[in-house]
Amino acid sequence: MKNIAIVFQIIVSLGLVVLILLQSKGTGLGTAFGGGGEIYRTKRGVEKILYLSTIILAVVFFFSSLVSILIR
């Protein structure tokens, strides 16, 4: 059971790192693919999905860390 929790935590942490790196800090995802980004706008489409997925994976990582501590 302990090994499963550790492997799950590693997978979640790698996914969290990937999602964080996909987000361009302060510029938005549009400029990563050649967009202008000179105007302020709200998060839409892929940016919003990345943002919400990052929050969800952070919460999952937190609870998996707690479970990992309780199992030991």
N, C-alpha and C positions, 0 to 999 in steps of 0.2 A: 504494500500500500504506500509505503514511504517513497519508493522509487517512482511510482506512478505520479505522485504529487510533485516530485522534483522535475520529472520530465515535462509535466503539464506547465509548471512554472517557467521552465526554460523556453518552451514553445511560445507562451504568452509574452515573455520578455522580449524575444526576438521579433515577434509581431509588433510589439509596442515600439521597439527601436525603428523598425522599417516605417511604421506610420509616422513617427516623429520626423524621420529624415525626408519623407515625401512632402512634408509641408515646408514650403519656402518661407522662411521667417520674414514677416513684414511685407512681402511682396505679393503673396497670393499665388495660387497654382497657375494662373494664366500666364504670368511672366516666365515660368519655367519652360513653357512651350512657345515662347516668342511673342506673347501678348504685351501690350503696353503697360498697363497697371498704373497710369498716371492719376486716375480718379479713384476716389473712395467708393467702395460698394460693399454690400453685404455678402456673406458667404453663400454661395449657391452651388448646386450640383455636386461635383466631385469634392470640392473644398469642404462643403458641409458634411459630406459622408466621411471624409478623412478626419475631420474635427470631432464628430460624434463617436467614430470608431476608436479614436485615441482615448477619449474619456472613458468609454466602456471598457477597453482593454486595461486602462490604468486601474479601474475599480476591480476588475477581475484579478489583476496581478496583486492588488492589495489583499483581497480575500484569499487568494491562493497562498500568499505568504503567511497569513494567519493560520491557515489550515496546515501548512508545512511545519510551522512552529508547534502547533498543538499535537501533531502526530509524533514528533520526536519526543 
